Amino acid sequence: MEFEPLNMENEVIEFDMGGLEDDAVDIEHHELDEDDMFDTTSHGREFYIPQQAQGDTNLEPYVGMEFESEEAAKAFYNSYARRVGFSTRVSMSRRSRRDGAIIQRSFVCAKEGFRVEKDKPCGDGKVKRPRAVTRVGCKAIMALKIQDSGKWVVTAFDKDHNHELVPLDKVHCLRSHRHVSGSAKALIDTLQAAGMGPSGIMSVLVKEYGGITNVGFTERDCRNYMRSSRQKTLGGDTQLLLDYLRHSHAENPAFFYAVQGDEDQCMSNIFWADQKARMNYTYFGDTLTFDTTYRSNRYRLPFAPFTGVNHHGQPVLFGCAFLVNESESSFIWLFNTWLTAMSGRPPVSITTDHDRVIRAAITQVFPDTRHRFCKWHIFKEGQEKLAHVFLEHPNFEAEFHKCVNLTESTEEFESCWLSLIDAYHLRDNEWLLTIYNARNQWVPAYLRSTFFAEMSITQRSDSMNSYFDGYINASTTLQLFVKQYEKALESRHEKEVKADYETMNTTPVLKTPSPMEKQAADLYTRKLFMKFQEELVETLTFMATKMEDDGSVTKYRVAKFGDDHRVYIVKFNVIEMKATCSCQTFEFSGLLCRHILTVFRVTNVLTLPSLYILKRWTRNAKSGVVLEERPGDLLNSYRESHTVRYNSLRHEALKYVDEGAKNIELYNVAMDALQNASKKVSIAKRNGGKLPITNGSSREYSVGGIYNGGDQWGLGQPQTSDDKDKKLEGLSRELDRANRKCEVYRANLLAVLKDIEEQKLQLSVKVQNIKLGMKN
């Protein structure tokens, strides 16, 4: 039996509801879940109530009821379903064998039948995107048959449902009742052209129509209509962008671009990253911001830049995209493509807009990357969602921000949040409940342990949403976009060069005699040093009190003078020179906090341990030479190692003194051991820092104090060595001299490399100055 396909966009036909006639053919449609059924908002089809039903809004179908056309019957049943509270779809159709015309239709409840499982599992055996079950075998139906007169008559009607019906205030969410009217389309087009996004447009529509129920569709339908509208008006303008990308790649093969699908189809998603963007990622790719809040042109086409933060705290570009389709599959393609351009190395953290679809895509592509929602986007969303609360309670917004920004632990946030919503009776607010459930992705207290390259947890980062500000907006056409994009890149480059110049040619004013401040001034860029200096100076107003000491880790209580209610706990391992603070500022920003620096001050740590100097914040961040190998850092390395040695010896000696002073017997043993140890250190000092080693039956000494016979402490006088030992000692001395020469050559080589780096930077600055002079 041959089935002829039907072009009935949102109609699904599955089951035969009656017997077959000899001249009829049953037609079955592919099964779709409710969320997959065709959305009528894209095609603007209007439903209407037939004249015979207009006089009685409570009229329900009955057997023998006639309609002028199939569409009239369908519209009537859908109108009836809206009043009752269920969604409809087309089930079985029958077509005549003679002329192929439809002769029977069956309209059913959308929950009719049962799902046929056909989801294909992924490689790991899991269903990629499991769907909610919506079919429950409901028997509600209205079947019709065409008469010889051309009218359609109801041949069967069942109004009983085996599930709960939807109340009137939520019926607009049902698929068959979601419809963007002509007047709504006109208003959407106007607001879209003015630069307003879907959320803002829906707010206007709700106010205009007197409630979401009267609007008759959801924000998702609004987004779908906006997307289809801009696709129709976009035309061939994307060809201009594609030509620019092809030309850029032809000039420089390191210029990366990709188009989803066929490149000749201008309605595809597009991604590109130039050579500089890809190189920047190798230096500063530890944290990433993906921003879709730009709607850069008159088509409201989402322009989505990938950005990060450079060593001056400035925004830096990692690539750009234009998205015609903001579906989950589009974002998955985009993130995978971007990852390919960045050599497959994912970032430590990523910040995006508060969006469920983006979150789903990031979970698949970046499973090990910490995903954060932009806190300021959520605050902005709250101005809309909580407008009535802000109006009724003027103090709520300030308390809301304080609860989010100023709580330093998850326990403190939880307590503050509960107190806040209880005080204003907001436990049932759906939006607050939604963002509370996602608190570990946007509340700072939950994110402090992850690096985001931000100097302040409470203030907004300059790098967020600012790379193209002032260059593109809602009125920018694609033709103008290419020019503005180039101008933005040039401007950002000039600002980075200027910051490099200021770092290299200006000497910051030191505010303390601390060697650590001088070290930081030589290492960090100017902006980052100013931030570090601020933290260092603040240590003068803090005090650290020892709480516990287990022999390896000492715990300190750090608080500001006269401000004991705000206490920070610092744990310091003096042997390994590792410190952690309860505020977790270093983990979040990469710069030490005033609390750890206070502990360093009271324990005489004079210079920054290399563990706490992130190369990405230094003036040599973009150098190929490793930070610890820079010639300017050789003295710092010596200072650091001297500090480590001093603190380690002092720590061990104090423990020895504490034990030896307990009684006279232990005192005598400890004193004898210290005197013998002093003799051993003197011998090693006379031999260039080494203890002489003898072979055979004589005693052997090593730097670790291991003795192979005789004296219990291994501190007796060494015996005379033979000629072979003398020869070995001579060779050892020659090897030491050779090593020292290598160190000198190494330092000289690194100095040359440093000079080359500085000369390159100076030339770059001169070139930029010449360009600016030519422009002027």
DOGUZA-985869 format. One line per field, with one value per residue (C-alpha): x, y, z. Coordinates in pm, whole numbers, plus 50000, padded with zeros to 5 digits. Each point is the difference from the previous one (the first is absolute). Layout:
// residues N
c1: X / ...
c2: Y / ...
c3: Z / ...
This chain:
// residues 776
c1: 50000 / 50143 / 49966 / 49992 / 50176 / 49797 / 50115 / 49814 / 50258 / 49889 / 49778 / 50093 / 49797 / 50054 / 49705 / 49699 / 49691 / 49752 / 49962 / 50153 / 49800 / 50095 / 50094 / 50192 / 50362 / 50106 / 50272 / 50224 / 50223 / 50335 / 49958 / 50128 / 50013 / 49804 / 50317 / 50092 / 49666 / 50010 / 49964 / 49730 / 50151 / 50253 / 49739 / 49739 / 49701 / 49686 / 49745 / 49636 / 49673 / 49732 / 49686 / 49778 / 50206 / 50035 / 49665 / 50079 / 50351 / 49927 / 49894 / 50176 / 50016 / 49730 / 49942 / 49831 / 50146 / 50091 / 50280 / 50054 / 50361 / 50262 / 50183 / 49678 / 49960 / 50358 / 49976 / 49677 / 50145 / 50311 / 49786 / 49796 / 50324 / 50125 / 49682 / 50019 / 50379 / 50181 / 50213 / 49900 / 50161 / 49897 / 50010 / 49866 / 49923 / 49864 / 50050 / 49790 / 50164 / 49824 / 50121 / 50222 / 49774 / 49968 / 49664 / 50031 / 50174 / 50043 / 50092 / 50119 / 50140 / 50376 / 50040 / 49836 / 50196 / 50339 / 50352 / 50194 / 50356 / 50241 / 50270 / 50340 / 50249 / 50335 / 50331 / 49992 / 49659 / 49808 / 49720 / 50139 / 49695 / 49721 / 49653 / 49723 / 49715 / 49689 / 49785 / 49773 / 49750 / 49722 / 49690 / 49851 / 49926 / 49790 / 49979 / 49857 / 49909 / 49938 / 49649 / 49899 / 49892 / 50358 / 49924 / 50174 / 49790 / 50102 / 49976 / 50142 / 50065 / 50147 / 50053 / 50140 / 50370 / 50213 / 50220 / 49966 / 49896 / 50193 / 49851 / 49907 / 50292 / 50252 / 49825 / 50203 / 50305 / 49841 / 50142 / 49683 / 49896 / 50330 / 49962 / 50166 / 49725 / 50051 / 49981 / 50252 / 50236 / 49985 / 50083 / 50284 / 50149 / 49990 / 50159 / 50258 / 50105 / 50041 / 50255 / 49787 / 50052 / 49740 / 49970 / 49941 / 49754 / 49799 / 49980 / 49856 / 49752 / 49882 / 49935 / 49839 / 49762 / 49924 / 50169 / 50193 / 49678 / 49871 / 50329 / 49933 / 50359 / 50323 / 50342 / 50128 / 49742 / 50109 / 50363 / 49900 / 49808 / 50285 / 50245 / 49783 / 49939 / 50368 / 50077 / 49752 / 50139 / 50368 / 50018 / 50349 / 50166 / 50184 / 50182 / 50192 / 50125 / 50086 / 50198 / 50193 / 50079 / 50111 / 50223 / 50154 / 50073 / 50156 / 50233 / 50092 / 49939 / 50012 / 49670 / 49738 / 49634 / 49720 / 49641 / 49743 / 49869 / 50056 / 50209 / 49787 / 49694 / 50009 / 49764 / 50255 / 50173 / 50351 / 50312 / 50344 / 50321 / 50303 / 50361 / 50030 / 49687 / 50133 / 50339 / 49838 / 49826 / 50336 / 50093 / 49669 / 49771 / 49951 / 49663 / 49743 / 49694 / 49739 / 49755 / 49679 / 49847 / 50127 / 49739 / 50229 / 49795 / 49658 / 49907 / 50059 / 50237 / 50179 / 50365 / 50192 / 50365 / 50229 / 50212 / 50247 / 50226 / 50360 / 50287 / 49883 / 49647 / 49872 / 49753 / 50166 / 49831 / 50003 / 49761 / 49654 / 49679 / 49674 / 49709 / 49691 / 49869 / 50035 / 49915 / 50194 / 50142 / 50125 / 50181 / 50149 / 50132 / 50136 / 50179 / 50152 / 50115 / 50150 / 50179 / 50150 / 50128 / 50160 / 50190 / 49757 / 50099 / 49689 / 50009 / 49997 / 49683 / 49737 / 49748 / 49679 / 49655 / 49736 / 49864 / 49883 / 50091 / 50356 / 50042 / 49896 / 50250 / 50287 / 49929 / 50059 / 50299 / 50180 / 49920 / 50306 / 49971 / 49839 / 49696 / 49885 / 49695 / 50075 / 49879 / 49925 / 49777 / 49802 / 49973 / 49875 / 49750 / 49887 / 49910 / 49736 / 49889 / 49989 / 49881 / 49689 / 50209 / 50247 / 49708 / 49824 / 50320 / 50259 / 50268 / 49973 / 50231 / 50288 / 49958 / 49982 / 50332 / 50158 / 49892 / 50160 / 50315 / 50107 / 49952 / 50336 / 49897 / 49724 / 49862 / 49986 / 49822 / 49743 / 49916 / 49979 / 49786 / 49746 / 49974 / 49950 / 49722 / 49824 / 50015 / 49831 / 49776 / 50152 / 50036 / 49747 / 50161 / 50080 / 50286 / 50178 / 49959 / 50147 / 50313 / 50039 / 50009 / 50280 / 50188 / 50321 / 50032 / 49971 / 50027 / 50363 / 50014 / 49971 / 50255 / 50297 / 50198 / 50018 / 50219 / 49807 / 50277 / 49795 / 50153 / 49678 / 49731 / 49745 / 50063 / 49922 / 50296 / 50106 / 50045 / 49635 / 49797 / 50232 / 50232 / 49782 / 49814 / 49992 / 50058 / 49691 / 49636 / 49651 / 50008 / 50330 / 49956 / 50213 / 50167 / 50102 / 50080 / 50318 / 50142 / 49902 / 50141 / 50340 / 49991 / 49924 / 50295 / 50235 / 49880 / 50044 / 50350 / 50097 / 49877 / 50204 / 50312 / 49945 / 49970 / 50319 / 50179 / 49888 / 50104 / 50343 / 50077 / 49848 / 50121 / 49725 / 50035 / 50071 / 49807 / 50183 / 50363 / 49898 / 50222 / 49680 / 49854 / 50315 / 49989 / 49635 / 50070 / 50266 / 49781 / 49640 / 49847 / 49924 / 49628 / 50051 / 50277 / 49769 / 49750 / 50269 / 50136 / 49652 / 49983 / 50352 / 49939 / 49678 / 50203 / 50114 / 49645 / 49968 / 50134 / 50060 / 49966 / 50129 / 49721 / 50146 / 50332 / 50014 / 50369 / 49964 / 49699 / 49931 / 49651 / 49958 / 49706 / 50019 / 49779 / 50009 / 50072 / 49671 / 49800 / 49998 / 49663 / 50154 / 50267 / 50203 / 50183 / 50342 / 50183 / 50374 / 50246 / 50337 / 50200 / 49827 / 49925 / 49633 / 49716 / 49622 / 49738 / 49632 / 49923 / 50150 / 50097 / 50313 / 49803 / 49746 / 50226 / 50359 / 50128 / 50073 / 49755 / 50087 / 49937 / 50271 / 50233 / 49940 / 50112 / 50304 / 50084 / 49984 / 50200 / 50275 / 49930 / 50174 / 49925 / 49716 / 50038 / 49997 / 49686 / 49806 / 50133 / 49773 / 50182 / 49675 / 50008 / 50365 / 50152 / 50155 / 49667 / 50031 / 50367 / 50109 / 50253 / 49876 / 49951 / 50246 / 50273 / 49995 / 50335 / 49829 / 49856 / 50333 / 50047 / 49637 / 50045 / 50299 / 49806 / 49710 / 50216 / 50189 / 49669 / 49881 / 50323 / 49997 / 49638 / 50045 / 50312 / 49845 / 49685 / 50195 / 50238 / 49716 / 49839 / 50340 / 50035 / 49647 / 50070 / 50352 / 49895 / 49749 / 50255 / 50375 / 50063 / 49839 / 50176 / 50347 / 49924 / 49866 / 50298 / 50252 / 49815 / 49989 / 50374 / 50083 / 49769 / 50180 / 50333 / 49856 / 49867 / 50347 / 50168 / 49750 / 50051 / 50381 / 49942 / 49775 / 49675 / 50079 / 50114 / 50308 / 49928 / 50241 / 49993 / 50105 / 49998 / 50013 / 49697 / 49773 / 49804 / 49732 / 49805 / 49708 / 50216 / 49996 / 50282 / 50121 / 50181 / 50137 / 49871 / 49626 / 49944 / 50230 / 50184 / 50356 / 50305 / 50047 / 50299 / 50262 / 49886 / 50214 / 50118 / 49690 / 49778 / 50211 / 49963 / 49623 / 49990 / 50201 / 49761 / 49706 / 50147 / 50051 / 49641 / 49882 / 50198 / 49853 / 49651 / 50061 / 50120 / 49685 / 49789 / 50179 / 49950 / 49637 / 49942 / 50166 / 49784 / 49684 / 50109 / 50036 / 49653 / 49860 / 50162 / 49850 / 49652 / 50031 / 50128 / 49708 / 49757 / 50164 / 49981 / 49633 / 49932 / 50185 / 49803 / 49672 / 50107 / 50089 / 49659 / 49823 / 50206 / 49908 / 49631 / 50017
c2: 50000 / 50340 / 50303 / 50346 / 50268 / 50287 / 50360 / 50073 / 50184 / 49946 / 49698 / 49654 / 49695 / 49666 / 49776 / 49890 / 50093 / 49815 / 49731 / 50037 / 50057 / 49829 / 50327 / 50155 / 49991 / 50057 / 50256 / 49993 / 50289 / 49965 / 50021 / 50317 / 50101 / 50308 / 50209 / 49891 / 50074 / 50272 / 50349 / 50194 / 50329 / 49978 / 49992 / 50227 / 49768 / 50145 / 49773 / 50110 / 49888 / 49901 / 50210 / 49726 / 50001 / 50375 / 50040 / 49753 / 50009 / 49691 / 49787 / 49663 / 49763 / 49737 / 49720 / 50137 / 50352 / 50148 / 50233 / 50183 / 49880 / 49785 / 50312 / 50127 / 49669 / 50007 / 50361 / 49926 / 49694 / 50195 / 50286 / 49749 / 49846 / 50341 / 50057 / 49654 / 49999 / 49759 / 50008 / 49840 / 49838 / 49814 / 49622 / 49788 / 50115 / 49800 / 50083 / 49892 / 49751 / 50164 / 50359 / 50007 / 50245 / 49984 / 49849 / 49934 / 50179 / 49924 / 50275 / 49876 / 50118 / 50052 / 49738 / 49730 / 49680 / 49905 / 50093 / 49775 / 49994 / 50079 / 50212 / 49869 / 49978 / 50177 / 49821 / 49957 / 49832 / 50301 / 50179 / 50332 / 50207 / 49804 / 50139 / 50032 / 49751 / 50183 / 49717 / 49825 / 49822 / 50258 / 49897 / 50346 / 50035 / 50174 / 49805 / 50150 / 49885 / 50203 / 49985 / 50002 / 50362 / 50092 / 50062 / 49818 / 49818 / 49873 / 49619 / 49936 / 50208 / 49903 / 50280 / 49794 / 50043 / 49773 / 50286 / 50335 / 50295 / 50327 / 50305 / 50301 / 50215 / 49745 / 49877 / 50241 / 49777 / 49705 / 49942 / 50027 / 50326 / 50183 / 50244 / 50331 / 50222 / 50257 / 50293 / 49831 / 49944 / 50367 / 50103 / 49744 / 50128 / 50358 / 49918 / 49774 / 50279 / 50227 / 49757 / 49820 / 49631 / 49721 / 50042 / 50373 / 49957 / 49745 / 50243 / 50265 / 49752 / 49883 / 50359 / 50087 / 49702 / 50003 / 49675 / 49706 / 49802 / 50263 / 50011 / 49646 / 49878 / 49955 / 50165 / 49700 / 50069 / 50363 / 49893 / 49765 / 50274 / 50248 / 49746 / 49923 / 50371 / 50090 / 49702 / 50137 / 50354 / 49907 / 49901 / 49981 / 50242 / 49716 / 49947 / 50320 / 49848 / 49669 / 50180 / 50185 / 49673 / 49824 / 50293 / 50010 / 49627 / 50029 / 50274 / 49811 / 49622 / 50035 / 50190 / 49742 / 50007 / 49746 / 49996 / 49755 / 49800 / 50106 / 50315 / 50105 / 50016 / 50352 / 49915 / 49800 / 50056 / 50143 / 49999 / 50155 / 50069 / 50183 / 49911 / 50254 / 49867 / 49645 / 50112 / 50200 / 49685 / 49826 / 50276 / 50082 / 49705 / 49898 / 50176 / 50074 / 50222 / 49912 / 50285 / 49974 / 50321 / 50193 / 50031 / 50191 / 50079 / 50101 / 49634 / 49934 / 49724 / 49879 / 50100 / 49792 / 50083 / 49774 / 50219 / 49973 / 50223 / 50092 / 50081 / 50362 / 49898 / 50107 / 49800 / 49788 / 49824 / 49621 / 49984 / 50108 / 49844 / 50093 / 49779 / 49981 / 49712 / 50005 / 49632 / 49757 / 49827 / 50337 / 50075 / 49651 / 50048 / 50344 / 49888 / 49697 / 50219 / 50258 / 49725 / 49871 / 50350 / 50018 / 49673 / 49798 / 50157 / 50087 / 50288 / 49964 / 50208 / 50149 / 50279 / 50030 / 50154 / 49831 / 49765 / 49638 / 49910 / 50133 / 49812 / 49673 / 50052 / 50087 / 49689 / 49789 / 50181 / 50124 / 49736 / 50088 / 50381 / 50193 / 50177 / 50329 / 50212 / 50371 / 50140 / 50340 / 49848 / 49835 / 50329 / 50165 / 49719 / 50050 / 50364 / 49865 / 49689 / 50174 / 50344 / 49978 / 49900 / 50287 / 50241 / 49875 / 49963 / 50271 / 49839 / 49651 / 50051 / 50130 / 49712 / 49752 / 50126 / 49999 / 49642 / 49886 / 50214 / 50031 / 49648 / 49822 / 49642 / 49775 / 49966 / 50377 / 50036 / 49730 / 50165 / 50347 / 49880 / 49825 / 50305 / 50226 / 49805 / 49939 / 50368 / 50094 / 49688 / 49883 / 49625 / 49933 / 50230 / 49775 / 50210 / 50022 / 49626 / 49939 / 50207 / 49861 / 49647 / 50115 / 50188 / 49799 / 50146 / 50371 / 50082 / 50100 / 49799 / 49681 / 50105 / 50128 / 49679 / 50038 / 50238 / 50272 / 50262 / 50270 / 50238 / 50047 / 49748 / 50272 / 50245 / 49948 / 49898 / 50250 / 49712 / 49892 / 50110 / 50285 / 49891 / 50139 / 50266 / 50327 / 49829 / 49787 / 50034 / 49903 / 50228 / 49864 / 49829 / 49702 / 50214 / 50254 / 49729 / 49887 / 50353 / 50053 / 49660 / 50099 / 50334 / 49827 / 49762 / 50287 / 50205 / 49709 / 49933 / 50365 / 49991 / 49689 / 50156 / 50313 / 49791 / 49812 / 50332 / 50139 / 49683 / 50003 / 50372 / 50112 / 49913 / 49963 / 50182 / 49752 / 50053 / 49758 / 49893 / 49638 / 49807 / 49825 / 50326 / 50069 / 49645 / 50037 / 50336 / 49831 / 49700 / 50112 / 50228 / 50348 / 49943 / 49669 / 50143 / 50280 / 49737 / 49798 / 50316 / 50078 / 49658 / 50031 / 50343 / 49871 / 49744 / 50286 / 50020 / 49624 / 49774 / 49625 / 49781 / 49643 / 49754 / 49652 / 49844 / 49630 / 50004 / 50056 / 50229 / 50303 / 50149 / 50375 / 50217 / 50318 / 50302 / 50376 / 50211 / 50082 / 49778 / 49660 / 49892 / 49940 / 49733 / 49813 / 49673 / 49957 / 49665 / 50025 / 49718 / 50162 / 49704 / 50005 / 50373 / 49933 / 50207 / 49991 / 50249 / 49956 / 50294 / 49805 / 50321 / 49845 / 49706 / 50239 / 50280 / 49873 / 50271 / 49948 / 50149 / 50234 / 49720 / 49766 / 50300 / 50086 / 49651 / 50034 / 50329 / 49860 / 49688 / 50201 / 49869 / 50277 / 49911 / 49838 / 49623 / 49905 / 49793 / 50326 / 50179 / 49918 / 50068 / 50116 / 50311 / 50089 / 50241 / 49696 / 49817 / 49985 / 49903 / 49655 / 49994 / 49835 / 50242 / 49832 / 50011 / 50374 / 50165 / 50264 / 49722 / 49833 / 50225 / 49953 / 49624 / 50028 / 50215 / 49763 / 49690 / 50176 / 50082 / 49642 / 49867 / 50250 / 49929 / 49623 / 49997 / 50236 / 49790 / 49678 / 50164 / 50143 / 49658 / 49861 / 50276 / 49943 / 49629 / 50049 / 50250 / 49769 / 49853 / 49998 / 49659 / 50097 / 50336 / 49835 / 49766 / 50285 / 50224 / 49727 / 49931 / 50369 / 50043 / 49696 / 50130 / 50335 / 49823 / 49815 / 50323 / 50161 / 49706 / 50020 / 50376 / 49958 / 49742 / 50215 / 49888 / 49627 / 49743 / 49796 / 49637 / 49712 / 49639 / 49664 / 49945 / 50369 / 50204 / 50141 / 50324 / 50145 / 50323 / 49817 / 49898 / 49626 / 49810 / 49656 / 49891 / 50118 / 50324 / 49993 / 50353 / 49973 / 50312 / 49866 / 50138 / 49871 / 49782 / 50067 / 49892 / 49816 / 50130 / 49877 / 50198 / 50311 / 49958 / 49968 / 50312 / 50188 / 49891 / 50102 / 50348 / 50030 / 49891 / 50266 / 50266 / 49885 / 50017 / 50353 / 50102 / 49848 / 50203 / 50316 / 49913 / 49917 / 50332 / 50186 / 49819 / 50081 / 50363 / 50009 / 49848 / 50263 / 50277 / 49854 / 49992 / 50361 / 50115 / 49828 / 50173 / 50340 / 49956 / 49906 / 50314 / 50216 / 49849 / 50072 / 50357 / 50051 / 49862 / 50232 / 50295 / 49920 / 49983 / 50335
c3: 50000 / 49903 / 50230 / 49856 / 50207 / 50137 / 50029 / 50324 / 50202 / 50357 / 49953 / 50126 / 49899 / 50167 / 50059 / 49793 / 50198 / 49775 / 49730 / 49655 / 49688 / 49677 / 49830 / 50292 / 50117 / 50363 / 50055 / 50305 / 50101 / 50180 / 50375 / 50166 / 50365 / 50093 / 50016 / 49646 / 49834 / 49736 / 50144 / 49820 / 50109 / 49719 / 49729 / 50144 / 49932 / 50162 / 50171 / 50006 / 50155 / 49744 / 49988 / 50139 / 50321 / 50044 / 50164 / 50279 / 50143 / 50212 / 49703 / 49980 / 49701 / 49947 / 49750 / 49688 / 50043 / 49658 / 49890 / 49673 / 49975 / 50165 / 50128 / 50157 / 50187 / 50113 / 50123 / 50186 / 50178 / 50093 / 50136 / 50200 / 50132 / 50114 / 50202 / 50155 / 50060 / 49768 / 49685 / 49671 / 49701 / 49685 / 50031 / 49713 / 49648 / 49712 / 49637 / 49699 / 49762 / 49706 / 50024 / 50311 / 50187 / 50379 / 50089 / 50375 / 50289 / 50369 / 50247 / 50340 / 50332 / 49979 / 50276 / 49784 / 49941 / 50143 / 49907 / 49767 / 50136 / 49720 / 50169 / 49898 / 50285 / 49989 / 49998 / 50379 / 49982 / 50131 / 49819 / 49880 / 50098 / 50170 / 49942 / 50255 / 49954 / 49877 / 49855 / 50250 / 49773 / 50019 / 49802 / 49936 / 49627 / 49736 / 49671 / 49679 / 49652 / 49684 / 49848 / 49634 / 50054 / 50089 / 50366 / 50286 / 50260 / 50344 / 50002 / 50348 / 50311 / 50339 / 50254 / 50289 / 50093 / 50221 / 50127 / 50171 / 49785 / 49991 / 50177 / 49789 / 50121 / 49867 / 49686 / 49783 / 50062 / 49817 / 49654 / 49792 / 50172 / 49964 / 49714 / 49911 / 49860 / 49728 / 50241 / 50231 / 49707 / 49907 / 50357 / 50022 / 49674 / 50127 / 50336 / 49837 / 49765 / 50305 / 50144 / 50259 / 50075 / 50045 / 50378 / 49973 / 49714 / 50197 / 50294 / 49768 / 49849 / 50341 / 50103 / 49665 / 50000 / 50372 / 50103 / 49859 / 49948 / 49760 / 49809 / 49881 / 49957 / 50194 / 49992 / 49805 / 49728 / 49998 / 49950 / 49717 / 49823 / 50042 / 49857 / 49696 / 49947 / 49995 / 49773 / 49745 / 50014 / 50021 / 49636 / 49854 / 50242 / 50174 / 49671 / 50076 / 50323 / 49835 / 49730 / 50271 / 50179 / 49681 / 49910 / 50349 / 49990 / 49654 / 50127 / 50316 / 50028 / 50381 / 49976 / 50100 / 49899 / 49973 / 49877 / 50129 / 49708 / 49639 / 49963 / 49704 / 50223 / 50136 / 50286 / 50199 / 50332 / 49953 / 50220 / 49948 / 50192 / 49861 / 50075 / 50283 / 50171 / 49986 / 50132 / 50280 / 50114 / 50051 / 50248 / 50168 / 49925 / 50363 / 50021 / 49729 / 49960 / 49737 / 49950 / 49797 / 50135 / 49699 / 49726 / 49775 / 49692 / 49882 / 49947 / 50373 / 49893 / 50312 / 49985 / 50253 / 50076 / 50202 / 50227 / 50287 / 50213 / 49917 / 50239 / 50030 / 50100 / 49656 / 49789 / 49734 / 49708 / 49944 / 49703 / 49879 / 49874 / 49831 / 50098 / 49782 / 50209 / 50381 / 50049 / 50215 / 49692 / 49869 / 50325 / 50009 / 49645 / 50090 / 50318 / 49828 / 49710 / 50236 / 50191 / 49676 / 49915 / 50345 / 49953 / 50210 / 50335 / 50209 / 50250 / 50377 / 50026 / 49772 / 50062 / 49796 / 50007 / 50217 / 49734 / 50028 / 49641 / 50033 / 50327 / 49835 / 49716 / 50238 / 50207 / 49689 / 49847 / 50315 / 50264 / 50214 / 49971 / 50286 / 49853 / 50151 / 49916 / 49982 / 50332 / 49849 / 49732 / 50279 / 50188 / 49680 / 49948 / 50360 / 49927 / 49762 / 50191 / 50339 / 49886 / 50218 / 50303 / 49946 / 49970 / 50312 / 50209 / 49914 / 50222 / 49853 / 49700 / 50214 / 50246 / 49711 / 49859 / 50345 / 50062 / 49675 / 49997 / 50363 / 50135 / 50003 / 50070 / 49875 / 50353 / 50039 / 49665 / 50081 / 50331 / 49846 / 49707 / 50220 / 50225 / 49699 / 49828 / 50330 / 50092 / 49671 / 49975 / 49670 / 50055 / 49722 / 49743 / 49701 / 49861 / 50336 / 50043 / 49654 / 50058 / 50351 / 49860 / 49767 / 50276 / 49961 / 49648 / 50078 / 50372 / 50078 / 50322 / 49795 / 49737 / 50205 / 49959 / 49619 / 49801 / 49811 / 49964 / 50174 / 50249 / 50197 / 50083 / 50077 / 49714 / 49634 / 49786 / 49734 / 49758 / 50009 / 49699 / 49909 / 49718 / 49719 / 50199 / 49808 / 49666 / 49933 / 50103 / 49890 / 49694 / 49863 / 49663 / 49902 / 49736 / 50265 / 50253 / 49822 / 50012 / 50362 / 50094 / 49856 / 50183 / 50330 / 49955 / 49919 / 50298 / 50240 / 49867 / 50049 / 50359 / 50072 / 49846 / 50208 / 50316 / 49904 / 49949 / 50335 / 50178 / 49841 / 50022 / 50329 / 50348 / 50260 / 50332 / 50279 / 50323 / 50232 / 50058 / 49934 / 49752 / 49894 / 49870 / 49796 / 49866 / 49897 / 49832 / 49784 / 49919 / 49951 / 49739 / 50126 / 50059 / 50175 / 50217 / 50113 / 50111 / 50178 / 50166 / 50130 / 50164 / 50142 / 50155 / 50160 / 50198 / 50225 / 50136 / 50059 / 50271 / 49990 / 50309 / 50010 / 50075 / 49941 / 49901 / 49916 / 49912 / 49627 / 49956 / 50219 / 50014 / 50047 / 50086 / 49792 / 50068 / 49961 / 50304 / 50171 / 49763 / 50168 / 49862 / 49655 / 50050 / 49737 / 50053 / 49837 / 49998 / 49937 / 49930 / 50067 / 49862 / 49660 / 50012 / 49923 / 50142 / 49960 / 50116 / 50069 / 49767 / 49702 / 49821 / 49849 / 49861 / 49846 / 49873 / 49999 / 50239 / 50368 / 50249 / 50286 / 50249 / 49868 / 49955 / 50366 / 50102 / 49773 / 50174 / 50353 / 49904 / 49822 / 49650 / 49809 / 49636 / 49808 / 49958 / 49632 / 50062 / 50039 / 49692 / 49706 / 49676 / 49836 / 50225 / 49940 / 49750 / 49828 / 49965 / 49618 / 50002 / 49896 / 50287 / 50318 / 50286 / 50238 / 49733 / 49946 / 50089 / 50210 / 50214 / 50089 / 50301 / 50095 / 49981 / 50231 / 50243 / 49993 / 50055 / 50282 / 50165 / 49967 / 50149 / 50285 / 50092 / 49976 / 50224 / 50251 / 50014 / 50064 / 50249 / 50208 / 50026 / 50115 / 50261 / 50132 / 50056 / 50140 / 50266 / 50169 / 50248 / 50072 / 49840 / 49669 / 50023 / 50022 / 49708 / 49789 / 50077 / 49911 / 49675 / 49908 / 50070 / 49785 / 49729 / 50016 / 49944 / 49702 / 49844 / 50044 / 49823 / 49712 / 49979 / 49964 / 49721 / 49782 / 50161 / 49984 / 50253 / 49901 / 49919 / 50074 / 49873 / 50137 / 50373 / 50071 / 50104 / 49730 / 50024 / 49784 / 49998 / 50159 / 50298 / 49925 / 50174 / 49889 / 50315 / 50332 / 50144 / 50074 / 49865 / 49698 / 50112 / 50059 / 49817 / 49641 / 49927 / 49730 / 49652 / 49744 / 49665 / 49825 / 50233 / 49947 / 49625 / 50034 / 50216 / 49737 / 49727 / 50215 / 50043 / 49624 / 49945 / 50245 / 49817 / 49668 / 50148 / 50123 / 49654 / 49849 / 50240 / 49889 / 49630 / 50072 / 50175 / 49712 / 49746 / 50192 / 50021 / 49622 / 49961 / 50233 / 49796 / 49682 / 50160 / 50114 / 49660 / 49828 / 50235 / 49946 / 49622 / 50029 / 50201 / 49747 / 49711 / 50178 / 50073 / 49633 / 49897 / 50242 / 49873 / 49641 / 50092 / 50177
